[in-house]
């Protein structure tokens, strides 16, 4: 069991498969990209599967979320999913993606055992998409979403970040579109995860702003904490249901007290929080000549025992982490 000193138990593992991405979103990385990890530093497919197996069979992990960077860029992704699906007990498995390439891979991922996907899409306007991502791939994301729904990777969740002066007027249109296509829309407050450190608290679109905008067109009924559990998103029924919309308010409404997540970076480091400034190395233990599952589990447990009470995002003096989101996994 992965328990910390505050009594929280981690049952959800986020696994970053690569630090690379084929978009250059303004809130994530600079236009020229980043210094990517060298191939020897990345975990191999076998190492990823071994760590997932240890997490599931020894540490009580019940759910796996594959992330990046962009996980669809990982050549062995389908094989990793298939091998993890064969574990006993079988974990629930999902994937967070920008949707580019999903049209090509959705059916194979479903056949391998993936349960569902989260797709990032911040706008319905191709020109705004190009401005936000610095790439002209809006149509690829829409096609990827359709392929995911057709393959049965449901519920298909769409993650949206609103940026001042770019797409902050689109919330109602995005929700109407999501309802029409049977996607579950989740708005995410912009977080300080950009490598160029351009995030400013005073300029962000807050959960309150988002809800006020949505209520100009929709009747929203809050589901409540009982239905939410440890999920990061607060959810509302849209016009009485059955469709829902979620808001992940990491900055203005932190949910650290209910956190059940542990994170594994693409280079084999355990992070107890997306905003942690410390990491614990599992890669060295994996590659040691006398490596044992028992020792790796012990190191992981010790790392989680030291998890802090909160992320610090609710502190106006919060300092942004040095590692960008692409290296950590969202």
C-alpha positions as CSV (number, residue, x, y, z in Angstrom):
1,X,0.0,0.0,0.0
2,X,1.2,3.5,-0.9
3,X,0.2,5.5,2.2
4,X,1.5,8.9,3.4
5,X,1.7,10.5,6.8
6,X,-1.7,12.2,6.3
7,X,-3.5,8.9,5.7
8,X,-4.0,9.3,2.0
9,X,-3.6,6.1,0.0
10,X,-2.4,6.2,-3.6
11,X,-4.4,3.9,-5.9
12,X,-4.0,5.9,-9.2
13,X,-0.7,5.8,-11.1
14,X,0.2,8.3,-13.8
15,X,2.9,7.0,-16.1
16,X,4.7,9.4,-18.4
17,X,5.9,7.4,-21.5
18,X,7.9,10.1,-23.1
19,X,8.8,13.8,-22.7
20,X,8.4,14.5,-26.4
21,X,5.4,16.2,-28.0
22,X,4.3,17.1,-31.5
23,X,2.6,20.3,-30.5
24,X,4.2,23.4,-28.9
25,X,1.3,24.7,-26.7
26,X,2.1,28.1,-25.4
27,X,1.2,27.1,-21.8
28,X,3.5,24.1,-21.8
29,X,6.7,24.7,-23.7
30,X,8.6,27.2,-25.9
31,X,8.2,27.3,-29.7
32,X,11.6,25.8,-30.3
33,X,10.9,22.8,-28.0
34,X,13.0,21.5,-25.1
35,X,16.1,19.6,-24.5
36,X,14.6,16.1,-24.8
37,X,15.8,13.2,-22.6
38,X,18.5,11.0,-24.1
39,X,17.2,7.5,-25.1
40,X,19.3,5.7,-22.4
41,X,17.7,7.8,-19.7
42,X,14.2,6.8,-20.7
43,X,12.6,3.7,-19.2
44,X,12.4,0.8,-21.6
45,X,9.1,-1.0,-22.3
46,X,10.1,-3.8,-20.1
47,X,11.0,-1.5,-17.3
48,X,7.7,0.4,-17.5
49,X,5.7,-2.9,-17.4
50,X,7.8,-4.1,-14.5
51,X,7.1,-1.0,-12.5
52,X,3.4,-1.1,-13.3
53,X,3.3,-4.8,-12.3
54,X,5.0,-3.9,-8.9
55,X,2.5,-1.1,-8.4
56,X,-0.5,-3.2,-9.2
57,X,0.4,-6.5,-7.5
58,X,2.4,-5.2,-4.5
59,X,1.3,-1.6,-3.8
60,X,-2.4,-1.5,-4.4
61,X,-2.6,0.5,-7.6
62,X,-6.0,0.1,-9.3
63,X,-5.8,2.6,-12.1
64,X,-3.2,3.5,-14.7
65,X,-3.1,6.7,-16.7
66,X,-0.5,6.8,-19.5
67,X,0.7,10.3,-20.2
68,X,3.6,12.2,-21.8
69,X,4.6,14.5,-23.4
70,X,2.5,12.9,-26.0
71,X,2.2,9.1,-25.3
72,X,1.1,8.3,-28.8
73,X,4.7,9.1,-29.8
74,X,5.9,6.1,-27.8
75,X,6.6,3.3,-30.4
76,X,5.8,0.5,-28.0
77,X,2.6,2.0,-26.6
78,X,0.2,-0.7,-27.8
79,X,2.4,-3.5,-26.5
80,X,2.8,-1.8,-23.1
81,X,-1.0,-1.4,-22.8
82,X,-1.5,-5.1,-23.8
83,X,1.0,-6.4,-21.2
84,X,-0.5,-4.2,-18.4
85,X,-4.0,-5.4,-19.3
86,X,-2.8,-8.9,-18.7
87,X,-1.9,-8.2,-15.0
88,X,-3.9,-9.7,-12.2
89,X,-5.7,-7.9,-10.8
90,X,-6.3,-6.0,-14.0
91,X,-6.0,-2.2,-13.6
92,X,-8.3,0.2,-15.2
93,X,-6.3,2.0,-17.9
94,X,-6.7,5.3,-19.6
95,X,-4.6,7.6,-21.7
96,X,-4.2,11.4,-21.9
97,X,-3.3,12.6,-25.5
98,X,-3.4,15.6,-27.7
99,X,-5.4,13.4,-30.2
100,X,-3.0,13.7,-33.1
101,X,-2.4,10.1,-34.2
102,X,-5.5,8.8,-32.3
103,X,-7.4,8.2,-35.6
104,X,-4.7,5.7,-36.5
105,X,-4.3,4.0,-33.1
106,X,-7.7,4.1,-31.3
107,X,-8.9,0.7,-32.5
108,X,-5.5,-1.0,-31.7
109,X,-5.4,0.6,-28.3
110,X,-8.9,-0.6,-27.5
111,X,-8.1,-4.1,-28.7
112,X,-5.0,-4.1,-26.5
113,X,-7.1,-3.3,-23.4
114,X,-7.2,0.5,-23.0
115,X,-10.5,1.5,-21.4
116,X,-10.8,5.2,-22.3
117,X,-9.0,8.4,-23.3
118,X,-8.7,12.1,-22.3
119,X,-8.1,14.3,-25.3
120,X,-6.8,17.9,-25.0
121,X,-8.6,20.4,-27.1
122,X,-8.8,24.1,-26.2
123,X,-10.8,25.6,-29.0
124,X,-13.3,24.9,-31.8
125,X,-11.6,27.5,-34.0
126,X,-8.7,26.2,-36.2
127,X,-7.0,29.6,-36.3
128,X,-7.0,29.8,-32.5
129,X,-5.8,26.2,-32.3
130,X,-2.8,27.2,-34.5
131,X,-2.0,30.2,-32.3
132,X,-2.2,28.1,-29.1
133,X,-0.3,25.1,-30.3
134,X,1.9,26.6,-33.0
135,X,0.7,23.8,-35.3
136,X,-2.1,23.5,-37.9
137,X,-3.5,20.1,-36.7
138,X,-7.0,21.0,-35.5
139,X,-8.7,18.6,-37.9
140,X,-6.5,15.8,-36.7
141,X,-7.7,16.2,-33.2
142,X,-11.3,16.2,-34.2
143,X,-10.8,13.1,-36.3
144,X,-9.0,11.4,-33.3
145,X,-11.9,12.2,-31.0
146,X,-14.3,10.6,-33.4
147,X,-12.1,7.5,-33.8
148,X,-11.9,7.1,-30.0
149,X,-15.7,7.2,-29.7
150,X,-16.1,4.8,-32.5
151,X,-13.6,2.4,-31.0
152,X,-15.4,2.4,-27.7
153,X,-12.8,4.3,-25.7
154,X,-15.5,5.8,-23.6
155,X,-16.4,8.0,-21.9
156,X,-14.3,10.2,-24.1
157,X,-13.2,13.2,-22.0
158,X,-12.0,16.5,-23.5
159,X,-9.6,18.6,-21.5
160,X,-9.7,22.4,-22.1
161,X,-7.5,25.2,-20.8
162,X,-8.9,28.7,-21.3
163,X,-6.4,31.5,-22.0
164,X,-7.1,35.3,-21.7
165,X,-7.6,37.0,-25.0
166,X,-7.4,33.7,-27.0
167,X,-10.3,31.3,-26.2
168,X,-11.7,32.7,-22.9
169,X,-15.0,33.4,-24.7
170,X,-15.5,29.8,-26.0
171,X,-16.7,28.0,-22.8
172,X,-20.4,27.8,-23.7
173,X,-19.7,26.9,-27.4
174,X,-17.3,24.1,-26.3
175,X,-19.9,22.7,-23.9
176,X,-22.6,22.8,-26.5
177,X,-20.3,21.0,-28.9
178,X,-19.3,18.4,-26.3
179,X,-23.0,17.6,-25.5
180,X,-23.8,17.3,-29.2
181,X,-20.9,14.8,-29.7
182,X,-21.4,12.9,-26.4
183,X,-18.0,13.9,-25.0
184,X,-17.5,14.8,-21.4
185,X,-15.9,18.3,-21.2
186,X,-13.5,19.2,-18.4
187,X,-12.1,22.7,-18.0
188,X,-8.7,22.9,-16.3
189,X,-7.4,26.1,-14.7
190,X,-4.1,27.1,-16.3
191,X,-1.3,25.8,-14.0
192,X,2.3,27.0,-13.8
193,X,3.8,24.2,-15.9
194,X,5.3,26.1,-18.7
195,X,9.0,25.8,-19.3
196,X,9.3,29.5,-20.1
197,X,7.7,30.5,-16.8
198,X,5.1,32.8,-18.4
199,X,2.3,31.8,-16.0
200,X,0.8,34.6,-13.9
201,X,-1.8,34.0,-11.3
202,X,-3.5,37.4,-11.8
203,X,-4.2,36.7,-15.5
204,X,-5.6,33.2,-15.3
205,X,-9.2,32.2,-16.1
206,X,-10.5,30.8,-12.8
207,X,-13.1,28.2,-12.1
208,X,-15.5,30.9,-11.0
209,X,-15.0,32.7,-14.4
210,X,-15.7,29.4,-16.3
211,X,-18.9,28.6,-14.4
212,X,-20.2,32.1,-14.8
213,X,-19.7,31.9,-18.5
214,X,-21.3,28.5,-18.8
215,X,-24.3,29.7,-16.8
216,X,-25.1,32.3,-19.4
217,X,-26.4,29.4,-21.6
218,X,-26.8,26.3,-19.4
219,X,-28.4,25.3,-16.1
220,X,-25.8,23.6,-14.0
221,X,-26.5,21.3,-11.1
222,X,-23.6,20.4,-8.9
223,X,-23.1,16.7,-8.3
224,X,-21.5,17.1,-4.9
225,X,-18.6,15.6,-3.0
226,X,-20.1,12.2,-2.6
227,X,-20.1,11.5,-6.3
228,X,-16.7,13.2,-6.8
229,X,-14.7,11.1,-4.4
230,X,-11.0,11.6,-5.0
231,X,-11.5,12.8,-8.6
232,X,-9.8,16.1,-9.4
233,X,-12.8,17.5,-11.3
234,X,-15.8,19.0,-9.7
235,X,-18.8,18.0,-11.9
236,X,-22.1,19.5,-12.8
237,X,-25.1,18.1,-14.6
238,X,-25.9,20.1,-17.7
239,X,-29.6,21.1,-18.0
240,X,-30.6,18.3,-15.7
241,X,-28.4,15.6,-17.3
242,X,-27.4,13.1,-18.4
243,X,-24.4,15.1,-19.8
244,X,-21.9,16.5,-17.4
245,X,-19.2,19.1,-17.4
246,X,-16.2,19.2,-15.0
247,X,-13.9,21.9,-13.7
248,X,-10.4,21.1,-12.3
249,X,-9.6,24.1,-10.2
250,X,-6.0,23.1,-9.1
251,X,-5.1,26.8,-8.3
252,X,-8.2,28.3,-6.7
253,X,-9.9,25.2,-5.2
254,X,-7.1,22.8,-4.4
255,X,-8.1,19.2,-3.7
256,X,-4.9,17.9,-2.2
257,X,-6.6,16.4,0.9
258,X,-8.3,13.8,-1.3
259,X,-5.4,13.1,-3.6
260,X,-4.9,9.4,-4.5
261,X,-2.2,9.7,-7.1
262,X,1.4,8.8,-7.5
263,X,3.5,9.7,-10.6
264,X,6.2,8.0,-12.6
265,X,8.3,10.2,-15.0
266,X,9.6,9.0,-18.3
267,X,13.0,8.6,-16.9
268,X,11.9,6.5,-13.9
269,X,11.5,9.0,-11.1
270,X,8.6,8.9,-8.6
271,X,6.9,12.2,-8.0
272,X,4.4,12.4,-5.2
273,X,2.7,15.5,-6.7
274,X,2.7,17.1,-10.1
275,X,4.2,20.2,-8.4
276,X,6.7,18.4,-6.2
277,X,10.3,19.8,-6.2
278,X,11.8,16.4,-5.2
279,X,11.9,13.1,-7.0
280,X,12.9,9.6,-5.9
281,X,14.9,7.5,-8.4
282,X,13.5,4.1,-9.3
283,X,15.5,3.7,-12.5
284,X,18.7,3.1,-10.6
285,X,17.1,0.4,-8.5
286,X,15.6,-1.2,-11.6
287,X,19.0,-1.4,-13.4
288,X,21.0,-2.6,-10.4
289,X,22.5,-6.0,-10.8
290,X,20.8,-7.2,-7.6
291,X,17.4,-5.5,-8.4
292,X,14.4,-7.1,-6.7
293,X,10.7,-6.2,-6.8
294,X,10.7,-6.0,-2.9
295,X,13.4,-3.4,-2.9
296,X,11.7,-1.3,-5.6
297,X,8.4,-1.5,-3.7
298,X,10.2,-0.4,-0.5
299,X,11.8,2.7,-2.1
300,X,8.4,3.6,-3.6
301,X,6.6,3.3,-0.3
302,X,9.2,5.4,1.4
303,X,8.8,8.1,-1.3
304,X,5.1,8.2,-0.8
305,X,5.4,8.3,3.0
306,X,7.0,11.7,2.6
307,X,4.3,13.3,0.4
308,X,3.5,16.8,1.5
309,X,0.1,18.0,2.6
310,X,-0.5,20.2,-0.4
311,X,0.8,21.3,-3.7
312,X,1.5,24.9,-2.6
313,X,-0.5,26.3,-5.5
314,X,-2.8,28.1,-3.2
315,X,0.1,30.1,-1.8
316,X,0.6,33.4,-3.8
317,X,4.3,33.0,-3.3
318,X,4.3,29.6,-5.1
319,X,7.5,29.0,-7.1
320,X,7.1,27.2,-10.4
321,X,8.8,23.7,-10.7
322,X,11.9,23.5,-12.8
323,X,10.7,20.5,-14.8
324,X,8.1,21.3,-17.5
325,X,4.9,19.3,-17.8
326,X,6.2,17.4,-20.8
327,X,8.9,15.8,-18.7
328,X,6.6,15.0,-15.7
329,X,3.3,13.8,-17.1
330,X,0.0,15.5,-16.6
